Amino acid sequence: MHQILAISRRSCSPSMFKILNHFLVSLAILIATSCYAFASPQKNNTRELLVNLVLGDSTQQEEALTSLAGKGDTIIVDFVAAWRAGRISSTSPAEGQPLIVLIKTDDDSYKNLLRDTTFTPTSELKINRPSRALRKTLRRLVTIIQLNDPNLEDRIGAAERLGASQKAEYLEALKTKLSEQTDSRTKEAFQTAICISELVNGTESEKLESVHTLGKLKSFKARSYLVTLQTEYQDRPDSDEMLAAIKTSIAKIDSHQKLVDWAGTLLRGFSLGSVLLLVSYGLAITFGQMGVINMAHGEFIAIGGYTTYFIQNFFASQFGASSLAFGWYFVVALPCAFFVAAIAGAILEKGLIQFLYTRPLESLLATWGVSMVLQQLFRIYFGAANVSVSSPEWLSGSYHFAGISMSYNRLLLIACAIILIFVTWALMNKTNWGLHVRATMQNRRMASSLGVPSGRVNMLTFAFGSGLAGIAGAFISQIGNVGPAMGNTYIVDSFMVVVAGGVGNLFGTAISALGIGVIDQSLQPILGPVMGKISVLIGIIIFLQFKPGGLFPSRSRSLDD
């Protein structure tokens, strides 16, 4: 700008320079005004419409309602709730000036609706309340506005509610908003809602088309509406085509639902099996590989859970619970949980376990005592009640596919369990440390005489198994409670998994954990949670009667000592 003015000053006459100067200044103001208008979201426009809704006449109110129906600002919903609660007032800031609209906040202060700034009233406030007819219109407006919600889950929920109401007044809004949807799941929800509504509000041809569409969509939510329609058409003459279409659609929905139930059971079984796998893999090493009956294994799970809780609080205090950095606390918590539990395991092995390798009964009693001591320490430091560990935003929510829903934290749990299988297998079979572990497991004295540092191998092996329990605790904190006795829930199940898979066989432990998880989740819908669990336990006892070595029996070093 300055360079243009300097060139113009040298090459133009004074009058021409003034004209050019005014032109450039006007252009700059126009650009700045346009940028401001573009940068001030339609929030300001929305606030103006709300002010017109409160202070305007019937014509202005009707225009405001029409304009607001196409917006998705959350302020509209909050404003309507405040207006219906009597928290909207109007006053004049000074004599002779137009009225402004105020919102009373929770702390009894007032905000200027138009400017969203704090306002201190100097004159008497006039509480403004909507008429009965306007309140009814506002309720419908808020319901329709929720179809514009930027959150997909809320938008889908709003569409489902409007469809389930089967009110004709919402049908046009659903049809209008359907064309604006880009997400496939959202589009399907809107289409299902329209079809359900047309089962009551459509013509005969529209009803028939909706029945066919609901069959293609395989929407289980629509099944009850189709059954109701089937009952309605049972006694009607010339209804064979409609009844046949309804029967076909219900059969498609039922067939698809059976597939969804089967896949859901399988995923839930893998989820439970992954929890058992993470918990049991550490025990499979300390008990299966080393022959140590570690009754304090559950407390290493709790150490992992409390480590995650500590890391979460550290990130919240340093960066804030709503910050972007807070979402990464779980990524940091996983290795921390492993190392803290591993260090605790190494201390326990050097301080106690190394003296009890050939005395299994004493090791059982000693580690049981350690378990009680650790639980009491947790209660003293963290309290007896469970502590709250929240999932980061990227782990919240669920993944939906073909009607199957699975939470992100459980999907991550399954993925990490699979990774853990391959990592542990590689460590045990492709490294010198794994070779030393297997040699020490088979014959400690022979391994020591060949130069294997058995003492260090024992410590590192026990620490590694304890660290895996810490990782299990970190994951359990995302799907369950973290408390002093959280490990007690899994200690019996983890021993059961290790024994059924074959003591000392890591692959057998993985197969056993996933198998028990799937069988348990398959039996629970049939027998109930308690009887399903009991049935699994009885089944394992019967199985061990015929195969006492488990699925993949392997030799333990205790056989040679």
Buried (B, 14 or more C-beta within 10 A) or exposed (E): EEEEBEEBEEEBEEEEBEEBBEEBEEEEEEEEEEEEEEEEEEEEBBBBBBBBBBBBEEEBBEBBBEBBBEBBBBBBBEBBEBBBEEBBBBBBBEEEEEBBBBBBEEEEEBBBBBEEEEBEEEEEEEEBEBEEEBEEBBEBBBBBBBBBBEEBEBBBBBBBBBBBBBBEEBBEBBBEBBEEBEEEBBBBBBBBBBBBBBBBBBEEEBBBBBBBBBBEBBBBBBBEBBEEBBEBBEEEEEBEEBBEBBBEBBEBBEEBBEBBBEBBBBBBBBBBBBBBBBBBBBBBBBBBBBBBBBBBBBBBBBBBBBBBBBBBBBBBEEBEEEEEEBBBBBEBBBBBBBBBBBBBBBBBBBEBBBEBBEEEEEBBBBBBEBBEEBBEEBBEEBEEEBBEBBBBEEBEBEEBEEBBEBBBBBBBBBEBBBEBBEEBBEEBEEEEBBBBBBBBBBBBEEBBEEEBEBBEBBBBBBBBBBBBBBBBBBBBBBBBBBBBBBBBBBBEBBBBBBBBBBBBBBBBBBBBBBBBBBBBBBBBEEBEEEEBBEBBBEBBEEBBEEEEBBBBBBEBBBEEE
